[in-house]
Amino acid sequence: MQTIQLSVLPEEAVNNNFLKQEIAQELNFIDFEFKILKRSIDARRKPFKIKLKI
């Protein structure tokens, strides 16, 4: 099991297909399942980002 962090826009954070594509690109995996371990909001500047620990 690997843990990675992604920083995405709010619209992207709710799209599981988008997240799966990003994870596959990051880790070079083809068939896998993932679980979001932590979700936080980075609102220090616009546009807001959602930080995900997967």
ChimeraX commands (.cxc) that place a marker at each C-alpha (Angstrom):
marker #1 position 0.00,0.00,0.00 radius 0.5
marker #1 position 1.36,3.39,-1.01 radius 0.5
marker #1 position 0.28,6.80,0.22 radius 0.5
marker #1 position 0.35,9.85,-2.03 radius 0.5
marker #1 position -0.87,13.43,-1.78 radius 0.5
marker #1 position -2.72,15.26,-4.53 radius 0.5
marker #1 position -3.74,18.87,-4.74 radius 0.5
marker #1 position -6.80,19.33,-6.97 radius 0.5
marker #1 position -9.64,21.73,-7.63 radius 0.5
marker #1 position -12.90,21.14,-5.72 radius 0.5
marker #1 position -14.70,19.99,-8.90 radius 0.5
marker #1 position -11.96,17.43,-9.51 radius 0.5
marker #1 position -11.94,16.17,-5.90 radius 0.5
marker #1 position -15.47,14.77,-6.20 radius 0.5
marker #1 position -14.80,13.03,-9.52 radius 0.5
marker #1 position -13.52,9.51,-8.78 radius 0.5
marker #1 position -12.70,8.84,-12.45 radius 0.5
marker #1 position -10.46,11.93,-12.55 radius 0.5
marker #1 position -8.76,10.95,-9.29 radius 0.5
marker #1 position -8.15,7.41,-10.56 radius 0.5
marker #1 position -6.54,8.81,-13.72 radius 0.5
marker #1 position -4.30,11.12,-11.69 radius 0.5
marker #1 position -3.23,8.31,-9.36 radius 0.5
marker #1 position -2.57,5.97,-12.30 radius 0.5
marker #1 position -0.42,8.64,-13.93 radius 0.5
marker #1 position 1.49,9.34,-10.71 radius 0.5
marker #1 position 2.15,5.72,-9.76 radius 0.5
marker #1 position 2.10,4.02,-13.19 radius 0.5
marker #1 position -0.64,1.61,-12.09 radius 0.5
marker #1 position -3.33,0.18,-14.35 radius 0.5
marker #1 position -5.84,-1.74,-12.21 radius 0.5
marker #1 position -6.17,-0.64,-8.59 radius 0.5
marker #1 position -8.51,0.62,-5.90 radius 0.5
marker #1 position -7.98,3.67,-3.74 radius 0.5
marker #1 position -9.32,5.19,-0.56 radius 0.5
marker #1 position -9.14,8.83,0.52 radius 0.5
marker #1 position -7.47,8.89,3.93 radius 0.5
marker #1 position -7.58,12.63,4.54 radius 0.5
marker #1 position -9.16,15.62,2.82 radius 0.5
marker #1 position -8.30,19.24,3.62 radius 0.5
marker #1 position -8.96,22.63,2.03 radius 0.5
marker #1 position -6.17,25.00,1.05 radius 0.5
marker #1 position -7.87,28.41,0.85 radius 0.5
marker #1 position -4.79,30.59,1.16 radius 0.5
marker #1 position -5.14,31.82,-2.42 radius 0.5
marker #1 position -7.56,31.51,-5.29 radius 0.5
marker #1 position -8.44,29.16,-6.83 radius 0.5
marker #1 position -9.04,27.05,-3.75 radius 0.5
marker #1 position -7.46,23.60,-3.75 radius 0.5
marker #1 position -8.41,20.39,-2.03 radius 0.5
marker #1 position -5.48,18.40,-0.66 radius 0.5
marker #1 position -6.10,14.67,-0.65 radius 0.5
marker #1 position -4.05,12.00,1.07 radius 0.5
marker #1 position -4.71,8.75,-0.75 radius 0.5
marker link #1:1,2 radius 0.2
marker link #1:2,3 radius 0.2
marker link #1:3,4 radius 0.2
marker link #1:4,5 radius 0.2
marker link #1:5,6 radius 0.2
marker link #1:6,7 radius 0.2
marker link #1:7,8 radius 0.2
marker link #1:8,9 radius 0.2
marker link #1:9,10 radius 0.2
marker link #1:10,11 radius 0.2
marker link #1:11,12 radius 0.2
marker link #1:12,13 radius 0.2
marker link #1:13,14 radius 0.2
marker link #1:14,15 radius 0.2
marker link #1:15,16 radius 0.2
marker link #1:16,17 radius 0.2
marker link #1:17,18 radius 0.2
marker link #1:18,19 radius 0.2
marker link #1:19,20 radius 0.2
marker link #1:20,21 radius 0.2
marker link #1:21,22 radius 0.2
marker link #1:22,23 radius 0.2
marker link #1:23,24 radius 0.2
marker link #1:24,25 radius 0.2
marker link #1:25,26 radius 0.2
marker link #1:26,27 radius 0.2
marker link #1:27,28 radius 0.2
marker link #1:28,29 radius 0.2
marker link #1:29,30 radius 0.2
marker link #1:30,31 radius 0.2
marker link #1:31,32 radius 0.2
marker link #1:32,33 radius 0.2
marker link #1:33,34 radius 0.2
marker link #1:34,35 radius 0.2
marker link #1:35,36 radius 0.2
marker link #1:36,37 radius 0.2
marker link #1:37,38 radius 0.2
marker link #1:38,39 radius 0.2
marker link #1:39,40 radius 0.2
marker link #1:40,41 radius 0.2
marker link #1:41,42 radius 0.2
marker link #1:42,43 radius 0.2
marker link #1:43,44 radius 0.2
marker link #1:44,45 radius 0.2
marker link #1:45,46 radius 0.2
marker link #1:46,47 radius 0.2
marker link #1:47,48 radius 0.2
marker link #1:48,49 radius 0.2
marker link #1:49,50 radius 0.2
marker link #1:50,51 radius 0.2
marker link #1:51,52 radius 0.2
marker link #1:52,53 radius 0.2
marker link #1:53,54 radius 0.2
view
